[in-house]
Amino acid sequence: MTVEDERSGSHTTSSSRSGGQEAARAVLDKAAHENFPVAPFFIPRAWRTDLMAVYGYARLVDDIGDGDLPPGGADAELLGLDRDRADDALAMLDAFEADLRRVFRPAAEPRHPLLRALRPTVHRHGLDQGPFLGLIEANRQDQRIRRYATYQDLLDYCELSANPVGRLVLGITGTASPERIRHSDAICTALQIIEHLQDVAEDLRRDRVYLPAEDMKRFGVTEADLAAPRGGVRLRALVAKEAERAAALLNEGTPLVGSVHGRLKVLLAGFVAGGRAALRAVAAAGHDVLPGPPRPTKLSLLREVGATLRREG
């Protein structure tokens, strides 16, 4: 069964459909582990449905790129590949892109349940393929590039891996404008950098380093330092520097919150607050991120939401 077969969605076996539905639920369950809920209870139900559709897409793309798909190969079979190719990330990403393109073609039926769920969202809001393709390309890049020489290289990566999500949120809520997109990009890039800081040890286990090599050299940090049980003085100083950069990006993007109203304002304040609360957690750990990802408490998150809303009210 080939990736290009436009009608093959109808040939998917009932067992693979069942496995795909279970995989889809597992993907969406990961929402509970984000720094801030991607679709909290207080937003309109229509928005919540569409945001979860986009979240499910983004999460599944990351799971493919990270090799975190459920065992058994159900996702591979749904996408028209043999189950034994589920561990071939590039082949899976190619197949997933082919299935994504079916979302935008009226006569074609997507194979994967998360893409079938995404289709109404795309058409309801007239969303463009660009952000979705960017997320796939970011995960392709993860297969080829595992180190980043400069901070600018990392920002270029975030343009693919993070910024598309914010642009899709603006598209779903009907609030996109050039200025809002610019502010959203700053916030999303900051959140991606913060996540990288929280996950230094986990990323290294995947043979990935998102700390810029030029900064590691300047602070005298080696990859051996990243593999230690605890962070040394130089690594903690480097993490503090990158955290400072992320905080500056959050500040740059925060006017986005003040440019909207109602429940959207609270949602966007939550994204900013999630980043700030995570940075506080990193600082509270003495910028030692190696024992485990420092995570904010719910109370600290709520405090940051309130502070952000007061500043941007």
C-alpha positions in Angstrom: 0.0 0.0 0.0 1.6 3.2 -1.1 1.6 6.7 0.6 0.2 8.2 -2.6 -2.9 6.0 -2.8 -5.7 8.6 -2.2 -8.4 6.1 -1.7 -6.5 3.8 0.7 -8.1 5.3 3.7 -11.1 3.1 2.9 -8.8 0.0 3.0 -7.6 0.6 6.5 -8.3 -2.4 8.7 -10.6 -2.2 11.7 -7.8 -3.3 14.0 -5.5 -0.5 12.7 -8.4 2.0 13.1 -8.9 0.9 16.7 -5.2 1.1 17.4 -5.1 4.6 15.7 -8.0 5.8 18.0 -6.1 4.6 21.0 -2.9 6.3 19.8 -4.9 9.5 19.2 -6.2 9.4 22.8 -2.7 8.9 24.1 -1.4 11.8 22.2 -4.2 14.1 23.5 -3.7 12.9 27.1 -0.2 14.5 27.0 -1.9 17.9 27.2 -2.0 17.5 30.9 1.8 17.7 31.1 2.3 21.0 29.3 3.4 24.1 31.3 0.0 25.6 30.6 -3.2 23.7 29.4 -3.5 24.1 25.6 -7.3 24.3 25.7 -8.5 25.2 29.2 -12.1 24.9 30.3 -12.9 28.6 30.3 -12.6 29.1 26.5 -15.5 28.6 24.1 -16.2 24.9 23.3 -15.7 25.5 19.6 -12.3 27.0 20.2 -11.4 24.2 22.6 -12.3 21.6 20.0 -10.2 23.3 17.3 -7.2 24.0 19.6 -7.2 20.3 20.7 -7.2 19.3 17.0 -4.2 21.5 16.3 -2.5 20.3 19.5 -3.1 16.6 18.6 -1.5 17.3 15.2 1.6 19.0 16.7 2.0 16.4 19.4 1.8 13.5 17.0 4.4 15.1 14.7 6.7 15.5 17.6 6.1 11.9 18.7 7.0 10.7 15.2 10.2 12.8 15.2 11.1 11.7 18.7 10.4 8.1 18.2 7.7 8.2 20.9 4.9 6.5 19.1 3.0 3.7 20.9 4.5 0.2 20.1 2.9 -2.0 17.6 3.1 0.1 14.5 -0.6 1.1 14.3 0.3 4.7 13.3 2.5 3.4 10.5 -0.2 1.1 9.1 -2.7 4.0 9.2 -0.4 6.1 7.1 0.1 3.3 4.5 3.4 2.0 5.7 4.4 -1.5 6.9 4.3 -1.7 10.7 8.0 -2.5 10.8 8.7 1.0 9.4 7.2 2.8 12.4 10.8 3.4 13.7 11.8 5.1 10.4 11.1 8.7 11.4 11.8 10.2 8.0 9.6 7.7 6.2 6.9 8.3 8.8 7.1 12.1 8.4 6.9 11.7 4.6 3.8 9.6 5.0 2.3 12.0 7.5 2.9 14.9 5.2 1.2 13.1 2.4 -1.8 12.5 4.7 -1.8 16.1 5.8 -2.1 17.2 2.2 -5.3 15.1 2.0 -6.8 17.4 4.6 -6.6 20.3 2.2 -8.0 18.3 -0.8 -11.8 17.9 -0.8 -11.8 14.7 -2.7 -9.3 12.9 -0.5 -9.9 11.3 2.9 -7.1 11.5 5.5 -6.0 8.1 6.9 -5.1 9.1 10.4 -7.8 9.9 13.0 -6.0 12.9 14.2 -5.9 14.3 10.7 -9.5 13.5 10.2 -10.3 15.4 13.3 -8.1 18.3 12.1 -9.9 18.6 8.8 -13.1 20.5 10.1 -10.8 22.9 12.0 -8.8 23.7 8.9 -11.8 24.4 6.7 -13.8 26.2 9.4 -11.0 28.8 9.8 -9.4 28.7 6.4 -6.1 27.7 7.9 -3.1 27.5 5.5 -0.8 24.5 5.1 2.3 26.5 5.9 2.3 26.2 9.7 1.5 22.5 9.6 4.3 21.8 7.1 6.7 23.9 9.2 6.1 21.5 12.2 6.8 18.5 10.0 10.0 20.1 8.6 11.2 20.9 12.1 11.0 17.2 13.0 12.8 16.3 9.7 15.5 18.7 10.8 15.7 16.9 14.2 16.7 13.8 12.2 19.6 15.6 10.4 20.7 18.2 12.8 21.4 17.4 16.5 23.6 20.4 17.5 23.2 24.1 16.9 26.3 26.2 16.4 24.8 29.6 17.2 21.8 31.2 18.9 20.6 32.4 15.6 20.6 28.8 14.3 18.4 27.9 17.3 16.0 30.8 16.5 15.7 29.6 12.9 14.8 26.2 14.2 12.2 27.6 16.5 10.7 29.4 13.5 9.7 25.9 12.3 9.2 24.0 15.6 7.3 26.5 17.7 6.1 29.7 15.9 3.6 27.8 13.7 1.6 26.8 16.8 1.0 30.4 17.8 0.1 31.4 14.3 -2.5 28.6 14.2 -4.0 29.8 17.5 -4.4 33.3 16.1 -6.0 31.8 13.0 -8.5 29.8 15.0 -9.5 32.8 17.1 -9.7 35.1 14.1 -7.2 37.6 15.5 -4.1 37.3 13.2 -2.4 40.5 12.2 1.3 41.2 11.3 1.9 42.8 14.7 0.2 40.0 16.6 2.1 37.4 14.6 5.4 39.1 15.5 4.5 39.1 19.2 3.2 35.5 19.0 6.5 34.4 17.4 8.5 35.9 20.3 6.3 34.1 22.9 6.4 30.8 21.1 10.2 30.9 20.5 10.6 31.7 24.2 8.5 28.8 25.3 10.5 26.4 23.0 13.8 27.6 24.5 12.4 27.2 28.0 11.3 23.7 27.2 14.8 22.9 25.9 16.3 24.3 29.2 14.0 22.1 31.2 14.8 19.0 29.1 18.6 19.3 28.7 19.3 15.8 30.2 16.4 14.1 28.2 17.5 15.7 25.0 21.1 14.6 25.5 19.8 11.0 25.9 18.3 11.4 22.4 21.7 12.7 21.2 20.3 16.2 20.8 21.8 19.4 22.3 19.8 22.6 21.9 22.2 24.8 23.9 24.1 26.8 21.2 27.7 25.5 20.8 29.1 29.1 20.7 27.5 29.7 24.2 28.7 26.4 25.6 32.3 27.3 24.5 32.0 30.8 26.0 30.9 29.4 29.3 33.4 26.5 29.2 30.7 23.8 29.1 31.2 20.5 27.4 28.8 17.7 26.6 30.3 15.7 29.4 29.0 18.4 31.7 25.5 17.8 30.3 25.7 14.1 31.1 26.6 14.7 34.8 24.0 13.9 37.6 24.0 17.5 38.6 24.9 20.8 36.8 28.2 22.4 37.7 28.7 26.1 38.2 29.5 26.8 34.5 26.5 24.9 33.2 24.2 26.6 35.6 25.6 30.0 34.5 24.9 29.0 30.9 21.3 27.9 31.7 20.8 31.3 33.5 22.0 33.1 30.4 19.7 31.2 28.1 16.8 31.7 30.6 17.5 35.5 30.5 17.2 35.4 26.7 13.9 33.5 26.9 12.6 36.0 29.5 13.4 38.9 27.2 11.5 37.2 24.3 8.5 36.7 26.6 8.6 40.4 27.5 8.8 41.3 23.8 5.8 39.2 23.0 3.6 40.0 26.0 1.9 43.0 24.3 0.0 40.3 22.4 -2.1 39.8 25.6 -3.1 43.4 25.8 -4.1 43.5 22.2 -7.1 41.1 22.6 -10.1 40.9 25.0 -12.2 38.5 26.9 -11.3 34.8 27.3 -8.7 34.9 24.6 -6.9 37.5 26.7 -6.8 35.0 29.6 -5.7 32.1 27.3 -2.8 34.1 25.9 -1.9 35.4 29.4 -1.8 31.7 30.4 0.8 30.9 27.7 3.0 33.8 28.8 2.5 32.9 32.5 3.4 29.3 31.8 6.7 30.4 30.4 7.4 32.8 33.3 6.4 30.2 35.9 8.7 27.7 34.3 11.6 30.1 34.3 10.9 30.7 38.0 11.0 27.0 38.6 14.4 26.8 36.8 15.7 29.7 38.9 14.4 28.1 42.1 16.4 25.0 41.2 19.5 27.1 41.0 19.5 26.7 37.2 20.4 23.0 37.8 18.2 21.3 35.2 20.1 17.9 35.1 18.4 16.1 38.0 15.0 16.5 36.3 12.9 19.1 34.5 12.0 21.9 37.0 8.2 22.3 36.7 6.1 25.2 38.0 3.4 24.5 40.6 -0.3 25.3 39.8 -0.2 28.1 42.4 2.9 29.8 40.8 1.2 29.5 37.4 -2.0 31.2 38.7 0.1 34.0 40.3 1.8 34.6 37.0 -1.5 34.6 35.1 -2.8 37.3 37.5 0.4 39.3 37.2 0.4 39.2 33.4 -3.3 40.3 33.3 -2.6 43.2 35.6 0.3 44.4 33.6 -1.5 44.0 30.3 -5.0 45.0 31.5 
